[in-house]
Amino acid sequence: MNYDNLKKNPTNFLSLTGLKVEEFEKLLSVFYGVWVRYFRWHTLEGKKHKFPNARPEQDTKTLATVEDKLLFVLVYLKNYPLQQFQAANFGLSQAKVSIWMKLLQPLLLESLKQLGVVPLREGHKLAQLLEEFGDDSYNQDVTERSIHRNSDQDVQESQYSNKKKDIP
C-alpha cells in the first residue's frame, strides 16, 4: 500500500485514513516539516546524530516517502490492526512496524498541535473555546466507558433503574 496508489480512490482513502485526500495533504504540509526537523538530528531508532543529516528529506529504505510515512501512521491509528497485518500491507516486518509507530506517533501529534486540531482534554478549556465561537450547535465524539458496578447484589439492585424489561 502506498500513497500514490491509494489517493486515486478517494472512497478507499477516506475509509483507511479517516481523512479526505485534501485534508491529508494539508496535514502533510505540516508533517513534512516536523519529519525533516526530526530526521535531521535523529536516526530511525531515535538516537541522536553527532552531526546533522545533510539531506533529511531523502527517502528512507522502508516507507520511502514522507507521504507513505503519514499514510502508515494514520492507517494504523484509524484501524488498529495487528502489527503483522500492518507489516503485510506495507511490505515491512513486524519489528519495523513497531519501530515506525514508536517514531511516527509523536511526530503526528506535533503536527496536529501545530494545526491546532488536537482534542481538548479538560472541560474548562472546552467551555472557554465554545464561548469564543458563540455558536449553539456542536458535534461531540465520545467513547462509551464501562460503569463500575458494586459487587454487592443488594447495592446493585438498589442502583438498577428498571428501564430494561425482560424480552419474552
C-alpha positions as CSV (number, residue, x, y, z in Angstrom):
1,M,0.0,0.0,0.0
2,N,1.3,3.4,-0.8
3,Y,0.0,7.0,-1.0
4,D,0.3,7.4,-4.8
5,N,-1.9,4.4,-5.5
6,L,-4.4,4.9,-2.7
7,K,-5.1,8.6,-3.4
8,K,-6.6,7.6,-6.8
9,N,-9.5,6.0,-4.9
10,P,-10.9,8.7,-2.6
11,T,-13.5,6.4,-1.0
12,N,-10.9,3.8,0.0
13,F,-8.6,6.6,1.1
14,L,-11.3,8.0,3.4
15,S,-12.1,4.5,4.7
16,L,-8.5,3.7,5.6
17,T,-7.3,7.0,7.0
18,G,-10.4,8.9,8.1
19,L,-9.3,11.9,6.0
20,K,-10.1,13.1,2.6
21,V,-7.2,13.5,0.2
22,E,-7.3,17.3,0.5
23,E,-7.3,17.1,4.4
24,F,-4.4,14.6,4.2
25,E,-2.4,17.0,2.0
26,K,-2.9,19.9,4.4
27,L,-1.7,17.7,7.3
28,L,1.2,16.5,5.1
29,S,2.4,20.1,4.6
30,V,2.9,20.4,8.4
31,F,4.0,16.8,8.9
32,Y,6.7,17.1,6.3
33,G,8.4,20.0,8.2
34,V,8.2,18.1,11.5
35,W,9.7,15.0,9.9
36,V,12.6,16.9,8.3
37,R,13.4,18.6,11.6
38,Y,13.4,15.3,13.4
39,F,15.3,13.3,10.9
40,R,18.0,16.0,10.5
41,W,19.1,15.2,14.1
42,H,17.9,11.6,14.8
43,T,18.1,8.1,13.4
44,L,15.1,5.9,12.9
45,E,15.8,4.3,16.2
46,G,15.7,7.7,17.9
47,K,19.4,8.0,18.5
48,K,20.9,11.5,18.1
49,H,23.3,12.2,15.3
50,K,26.7,13.8,16.2
51,F,26.3,15.9,13.1
52,P,23.1,17.0,11.4
53,N,21.9,14.9,8.5
54,A,22.7,16.9,5.3
55,R,19.6,15.5,3.5
56,P,16.8,14.8,5.9
57,E,14.2,15.0,3.1
58,Q,15.9,12.0,1.4
59,D,13.7,8.9,1.1
60,T,14.3,6.1,3.6
61,K,14.6,2.4,2.7
62,T,11.3,1.4,4.2
63,L,8.3,3.7,3.9
64,A,10.2,5.7,1.3
65,T,8.3,8.9,1.1
66,V,7.0,11.2,3.8
67,E,3.5,10.7,2.3
68,D,3.9,7.0,2.9
69,K,5.0,7.6,6.5
70,L,2.0,9.7,7.2
71,L,-0.3,7.2,5.5
72,F,1.2,4.4,7.5
73,V,0.6,6.0,10.9
74,L,-2.9,7.2,10.0
75,V,-4.0,3.8,8.7
76,Y,-2.6,2.2,11.9
77,L,-4.3,4.6,14.2
78,K,-7.6,4.6,12.4
79,N,-7.9,0.8,12.2
80,Y,-5.6,-0.6,14.9
81,P,-4.7,-3.7,13.0
82,L,-2.3,-6.3,14.3
83,Q,1.3,-5.2,13.6
84,Q,1.7,-8.3,11.5
85,F,-1.2,-7.2,9.3
86,Q,0.1,-3.7,9.0
87,A,3.5,-5.2,8.1
88,A,1.9,-7.3,5.3
89,N,0.0,-4.2,3.9
90,F,3.1,-2.0,3.7
91,G,5.7,-4.7,2.9
92,L,7.6,-4.5,6.2
93,S,8.5,-6.8,9.0
94,Q,6.5,-6.7,12.3
95,A,9.6,-5.3,14.0
96,K,9.8,-2.4,11.6
97,V,6.1,-1.6,12.1
98,S,6.9,-1.3,15.8
99,I,9.9,0.9,15.2
100,W,8.0,3.2,12.8
101,M,4.9,3.5,15.1
102,K,7.1,4.5,18.0
103,L,8.8,7.1,15.9
104,L,5.8,8.5,13.9
105,Q,3.1,8.9,16.5
106,P,4.8,11.7,18.4
107,L,5.6,13.4,15.1
108,L,1.9,13.2,14.1
109,L,0.9,14.6,17.4
110,E,3.3,17.5,17.0
111,S,1.8,18.2,13.5
112,L,-1.7,18.1,14.9
113,K,-0.7,20.6,17.6
114,Q,0.8,22.9,15.0
115,L,-2.5,22.8,13.1
116,G,-4.5,23.4,16.3
117,V,-6.6,20.3,15.9
118,V,-5.6,18.3,19.0
119,P,-8.7,17.3,21.0
120,L,-9.2,19.2,24.3
121,R,-8.9,17.0,27.4
122,E,-10.0,19.5,30.1
123,G,-13.6,20.6,30.4
124,H,-13.0,24.2,31.4
125,K,-10.8,24.7,28.3
126,L,-13.5,23.3,26.1
127,A,-16.1,25.7,27.7
128,Q,-13.8,28.7,27.1
129,L,-13.4,27.6,23.4
130,L,-17.1,27.2,22.9
131,E,-17.8,30.6,24.4
132,E,-15.4,32.2,22.0
133,F,-17.2,30.7,19.0
134,G,-20.7,31.5,20.3
135,D,-22.5,29.0,18.1
136,D,-25.1,26.9,19.7
137,S,-24.6,23.7,17.7
138,Y,-21.7,21.3,18.1
139,N,-20.9,17.7,17.5
140,Q,-19.4,15.6,20.2
141,D,-17.4,12.5,19.6
142,V,-17.5,10.3,22.7
143,T,-16.4,6.8,23.7
144,E,-18.6,4.6,25.8
145,R,-17.0,3.8,29.2
146,S,-17.9,1.0,31.5
147,I,-19.6,1.9,34.7
148,H,-18.1,0.5,37.9
149,R,-20.7,-1.9,39.4
150,N,-20.7,-2.7,43.0
151,S,-20.1,-6.4,43.7
152,D,-22.8,-6.5,46.4
153,Q,-26.0,-7.8,44.9
154,D,-28.3,-5.7,47.2
155,V,-26.5,-2.5,46.3
156,Q,-26.7,-3.4,42.6
157,E,-30.4,-3.9,42.8
158,S,-30.9,-0.5,44.6
159,Q,-29.0,1.2,41.8
160,Y,-30.8,-0.5,38.9
161,S,-33.2,1.8,37.0
162,N,-35.6,-0.9,35.9
163,K,-35.7,0.6,32.4
164,K,-34.8,-2.6,30.7
165,K,-37.6,-5.2,30.6
166,D,-37.2,-8.8,30.0
167,I,-37.8,-9.9,26.4
168,P,-40.4,-12.7,26.2
